[in-house]
């Protein structure tokens, strides 16, 4: 079942046409990969989905209804979370403080620290996130643990679509495997995951569907089980005709 549909979306920044008539869909309960070379339009498209940019033309449907998010907060309120490549974590804060950053629980005029610590522990346990404790400061965590905290934050607030931008680019083999397990857990919980990755082996391991972008256009879409790394590369580079 399609959770998000992008239909004929175009966007220009001055004389630069960043997106050209892009159409694709993202299914609930699946991992959808979005691939393409640098400058292909992936990040711009994701920013349209996440409420950062508004398309010049075309439309975006979420759960069957057209949406026009005016901000990232609006997209988040609808259940769309983004795990950015820089993670957007505050190193000097604890895990629980990062999980509730800008979403603090209050009791009367005061922060409900006890409730946030307790809920943070539940969020970490639900995803089996490997962190020392929710009271640990982020600066003491490994790269994989930080990524896990960012994913936990995205998954912990009734999210329906989690967008991940190169989630394992800076990680080693073991930490990559742990993060990939978390991504599969999100899918198995019924969420839609949009994975942006240059690692085609990872795309083939994780995704159920692949969309390929080149030059601001979506030039191909296929079920992952029906394609190969070579076919994806040929679409990314333009050595194979569009589908």
C-alpha positions as CSV (number, residue, x, y, z in Angstrom):
1,X,0.0,0.0,0.0
2,X,1.4,3.4,-1.0
3,X,2.0,5.7,1.9
4,X,3.6,8.6,0.0
5,X,3.2,9.5,-3.7
6,X,5.2,12.1,-5.6
7,X,3.5,13.1,-8.8
8,X,5.1,15.3,-11.4
9,X,7.1,17.3,-9.0
10,X,9.4,20.0,-10.4
11,X,11.4,22.7,-8.6
12,X,13.9,25.3,-9.8
13,X,16.3,27.6,-7.9
14,X,16.6,30.6,-10.2
15,X,17.9,29.3,-13.5
16,X,18.8,25.9,-12.0
17,X,16.2,23.2,-12.6
18,X,16.7,20.9,-9.6
19,X,13.8,18.6,-10.1
20,X,12.0,17.8,-13.4
21,X,8.6,16.1,-13.3
22,X,9.6,13.5,-10.7
23,X,7.1,10.7,-10.0
24,X,7.6,7.9,-7.5
25,X,5.9,6.2,-4.6
26,X,6.9,4.8,-1.2
27,X,5.0,1.9,0.3
28,X,4.2,1.4,4.0
29,X,6.0,-1.5,5.6
30,X,8.8,-1.4,3.0
31,X,12.3,0.0,2.7
32,X,12.5,2.1,-0.5
33,X,15.9,3.1,-1.7
34,X,16.6,6.4,-3.5
35,X,19.9,6.3,-5.5
36,X,21.7,8.6,-7.8
37,X,25.0,10.5,-8.3
38,X,25.8,13.7,-6.5
39,X,23.6,16.5,-7.9
40,X,21.0,14.1,-9.2
41,X,18.3,15.8,-7.1
42,X,17.9,13.3,-4.3
43,X,18.4,15.7,-1.4
44,X,16.2,18.3,-3.0
45,X,13.4,15.8,-3.5
46,X,13.7,14.6,0.1
47,X,13.5,18.3,1.3
48,X,10.2,18.6,-0.6
49,X,8.9,15.5,1.2
50,X,10.1,16.8,4.5
51,X,8.6,20.2,4.2
52,X,11.8,22.2,3.7
53,X,11.1,23.1,0.1
54,X,7.8,23.6,-1.7
55,X,7.6,22.3,-5.3
56,X,6.9,24.7,-8.2
57,X,4.5,22.2,-9.7
58,X,3.2,18.7,-9.2
59,X,1.9,17.3,-5.9
60,X,2.8,15.1,-3.0
61,X,0.2,12.8,-1.5
62,X,0.5,11.3,2.0
63,X,-1.8,8.5,3.0
64,X,-3.9,9.2,-0.1
65,X,-4.4,12.9,0.5
66,X,-2.6,15.9,-1.1
67,X,-0.3,17.6,1.4
68,X,1.5,21.0,1.3
69,X,3.9,21.1,4.2
70,X,5.0,24.6,5.1
71,X,7.8,23.5,7.4
72,X,9.7,20.5,8.6
73,X,7.6,20.7,11.8
74,X,4.5,20.3,9.7
75,X,5.9,17.2,8.0
76,X,6.9,15.9,11.4
77,X,3.5,16.4,12.8
78,X,2.1,14.3,9.9
79,X,4.5,11.4,10.9
80,X,7.5,12.1,8.6
81,X,10.9,12.0,10.3
82,X,14.3,12.6,8.8
83,X,17.6,11.2,10.0
84,X,20.1,13.6,8.5
85,X,23.7,12.6,7.7
86,X,25.0,15.0,10.4
87,X,22.5,13.4,12.8
88,X,21.6,16.7,14.5
89,X,22.6,15.5,17.9
90,X,23.9,17.8,20.7
91,X,27.1,16.2,22.0
92,X,27.0,17.7,25.5
93,X,23.5,16.5,26.2
94,X,22.5,13.0,27.3
95,X,20.8,10.4,25.2
96,X,17.4,11.1,26.8
97,X,17.8,14.9,26.4
98,X,18.6,14.4,22.7
99,X,15.6,12.1,22.2
100,X,13.3,14.7,23.6
101,X,15.1,17.8,22.2
102,X,12.3,20.3,21.1
103,X,9.8,17.7,22.3
104,X,10.2,18.1,26.0
105,X,7.6,16.7,28.4
106,X,6.4,19.2,31.0
107,X,4.5,18.9,34.3
108,X,3.0,22.3,35.0
109,X,5.7,24.9,34.4
110,X,8.5,22.4,34.9
111,X,10.3,19.9,32.7
112,X,9.2,16.3,33.6
113,X,12.7,14.9,33.6
114,X,11.7,11.6,35.3
115,X,9.0,10.9,32.6
116,X,11.4,11.7,29.8
117,X,14.2,9.4,31.2
118,X,11.7,6.6,31.7
119,X,10.2,7.0,28.2
120,X,13.7,7.2,26.7
121,X,14.6,3.9,28.3
122,X,11.5,2.4,26.8
123,X,12.3,3.8,23.3
124,X,15.8,2.4,23.5
125,X,14.6,-1.0,24.7
126,X,11.9,-1.2,22.0
127,X,14.5,-0.9,19.2
128,X,17.2,-2.8,21.1
129,X,19.5,0.1,20.7
130,X,23.0,-0.5,22.0
131,X,23.8,2.5,24.1
132,X,25.5,2.4,27.6
133,X,22.6,4.3,29.3
134,X,20.1,7.0,28.5
135,X,21.9,9.2,31.0
136,X,25.2,8.9,29.0
137,X,26.4,12.0,27.1
138,X,26.3,11.7,23.3
139,X,30.0,12.7,23.1
140,X,30.9,9.4,24.7
141,X,29.1,7.3,22.2
142,X,30.6,5.6,19.1
143,X,29.5,6.5,15.6
144,X,27.1,3.6,15.4
145,X,25.6,4.4,18.8
146,X,25.0,8.0,17.7
147,X,23.3,6.8,14.6
148,X,21.2,4.4,16.6
149,X,20.1,7.3,18.9
150,X,19.1,9.4,15.9
151,X,17.1,6.5,14.5
152,X,15.5,5.9,17.9
153,X,14.4,9.5,18.0
154,X,12.9,9.3,14.5
155,X,11.1,6.1,15.4
156,X,9.8,7.1,18.8
157,X,7.1,9.7,18.1
158,X,4.4,7.9,16.0
159,X,6.4,8.3,12.8
160,X,5.0,6.6,9.7
161,X,7.8,7.5,7.2
162,X,11.5,7.6,8.3
163,X,13.9,9.2,5.8
164,X,17.5,8.2,6.2
165,X,20.3,10.0,4.4
166,X,23.4,7.8,4.1
167,X,22.9,6.3,7.6
168,X,26.1,4.1,7.6
169,X,28.5,6.2,5.4
170,X,30.9,6.8,8.3
171,X,30.5,3.5,10.1
172,X,32.6,0.3,10.2
173,X,31.4,-3.1,9.2
174,X,30.0,-4.2,12.6
175,X,28.3,-0.9,13.4
176,X,26.8,-0.9,9.8
177,X,25.3,-4.3,10.5
178,X,23.7,-3.1,13.7
179,X,22.2,0.0,12.1
180,X,20.9,-2.1,9.2
181,X,19.2,-4.3,11.8
182,X,17.5,-1.2,13.2
183,X,16.4,-0.2,9.8
184,X,14.8,-3.7,9.2
185,X,13.1,-3.4,12.6
186,X,11.4,-0.1,11.5
187,X,10.1,-1.9,8.4
188,X,9.0,-4.9,10.3
189,X,7.1,-2.6,12.7
190,X,5.1,-1.3,9.7
191,X,6.8,2.0,9.0
192,X,7.9,3.1,5.6
193,X,11.7,3.8,5.3
194,X,13.2,5.9,2.6
195,X,16.9,5.0,2.3
196,X,19.3,7.3,0.5
197,X,22.6,5.5,-0.1
198,X,25.5,5.3,-2.5
199,X,26.2,1.8,-1.3
200,X,24.5,-0.3,-3.9
201,X,25.4,-3.6,-2.0
202,X,23.5,-2.2,1.0
203,X,20.6,-1.1,-1.3
204,X,20.3,-4.7,-2.6
205,X,20.6,-6.1,0.9
206,X,18.0,-3.9,2.6
207,X,15.5,-2.4,0.1
208,X,12.3,-3.8,-1.3
209,X,12.1,-1.1,-4.0
210,X,14.7,1.1,-5.8
211,X,14.2,4.5,-7.5
212,X,17.0,6.0,-9.5
213,X,17.5,9.7,-10.1
214,X,19.7,11.4,-12.7
215,X,19.8,15.0,-13.7
216,X,16.8,16.0,-11.5
217,X,14.6,13.3,-13.1
218,X,13.5,9.9,-11.8
219,X,14.8,7.6,-14.6
220,X,13.9,4.2,-13.2
221,X,12.0,2.3,-10.6
222,X,12.0,-1.4,-9.9
223,X,11.5,-4.1,-7.3
224,X,14.9,-4.8,-5.8
225,X,14.5,-8.6,-6.3
226,X,14.1,-8.0,-10.0
227,X,17.3,-5.9,-10.5
228,X,21.1,-6.1,-10.1
229,X,23.8,-3.8,-9.0
230,X,25.0,-3.5,-12.7
231,X,21.5,-2.4,-13.8
232,X,21.3,0.3,-11.0
233,X,24.8,1.6,-12.0
234,X,23.8,1.8,-15.6
235,X,20.7,3.8,-14.8
236,X,22.7,6.1,-12.5
237,X,25.3,6.8,-15.1
238,X,23.0,7.0,-18.1
239,X,24.5,4.0,-20.0
240,X,21.0,2.4,-20.0
241,X,17.8,4.0,-21.3
242,X,15.2,5.3,-19.0
243,X,12.4,3.0,-17.8
